[in-house]
Amino acid sequence: MVRTLLAASVIYCYAHPLFDGLRPATLERPLQFFYAQVNEAASQGRELLTRFDESRIRAYAQTYMKRVDTQLKQAKAAPGFAIP
């Protein structure tokens, strides 16, 4: 697994536009395509993670607000609680 990740990282780095003159012409198009696909996947992954985080935060906030509301109702119903 680590070797595969390392190999993909090396190929991704070698596909960077700075290495245009250093790689063989036969590998030019496939490496450019690979580089673009990896960048697109990273961009989409970032977008999906932000969406996931927003919905998770909303769910946590709603759960917290329900808990606080329940505690406030219990406190108001308790004897000896004075509302100013």
N, C-alpha and C positions, 0 to 999 in steps of 0.2 A: 504494500500500500504506500509506504513512504517512498519507495523507489519510483513508483508510478507518478506520484505527486512531484517528485524531484525532476523526473524526465519531462513531464508536462510543463513545469516551471521553466526549465532550460529551453524548451522549444518555444514557449511563449516569449521569453526574453529575446531569443534569437530572431523571432518574427517581428520584433519592434522595428519601426521605420528607421531608426539610427543604423541598423545593420543592412540596409538596402544594397549597398555595394559589396558587401562581404559574403553574401550567400549566392549559391548557384542559381542561374536563371530558371532552371526547371523547378526549383522549390519556391520561387517568388510568389506565384499566385496561391498555392496551397497554404503557405505560411501567412500571407496577408489575410486570407479567409479565416484561418484558425485564430489569428490575433483579433480580428473583428468579432468573431463569434464569442470568444471568451469575454471581451469587453461588453458585448451586448448582454450576455448571461449575468455578468456581475452587476450591470446596471438594473436589469430586471429583478435580480435577487435583492438588491438594496431597496427597490420600490416595494417589493412584497414584504420585506421585513418591517418597513415603516408602517405599512397598512396593518400588519399583524400586531405591532406594538400599540397602535392607536386603539384598536378594538379591545385589546387586552387591558389597556389603561382604563378605558370606559367601563369595562366589566368590573374591574377592581374598584373603581370609584362608586359604581352603583351598589355593589355589595357593601362597601363601607358606609355609604349613606343610609342604606336600609338598616344596618346594624346600629348606627347612631340614632336613627329615628326610633327604633325599637327601645333603645336604652332611655331615650328622653321620655317616651310614653310611659315606661315603667317607673321612671323617677317621678313623673307628675302624678301617677296613680298611688304612689307610696304615701302613707300617712306622715304628716309632719313636714311635708314639702311646701314651702311658702313661695307663691309666685308673686314677684314684685309688681 
